[in-house]
């Protein structure tokens, strides 16, 4: 999954592969209409756009380019573990 970092579409899902869509029980088209903040836990979502903006401005992040385990919310509103790169 790739997410937009442009100011006009910040956080909008721009690309997703078939397997990811299957795991989350969404169609690819459904995912491409979503913003990532609607699919991550609220405690992360409320800060996520600022994380993206900070990265765009500084090119420094403790999240990007570091593999870590997190979770995403599937179509049934259940948390699914994911590895972020």
Long-range contacts (C-beta under 8 A, 24 or more apart in sequence): 1-31, 1-36, 3-36, 3-52, 5-52, 5-55, 5-56, 10-49, 10-52, 10-53, 11-35, 11-36, 11-37, 11-48, 11-49, 11-52, 12-36, 23-74, 23-80, 24-72, 24-74, 24-75, 24-80, 25-74, 25-75, 25-76, 26-74, 26-75, 30-75, 38-73, 39-72, 39-73, 40-70, 40-71, 40-72, 40-73, 41-71, 41-73, 41-79, 44-70
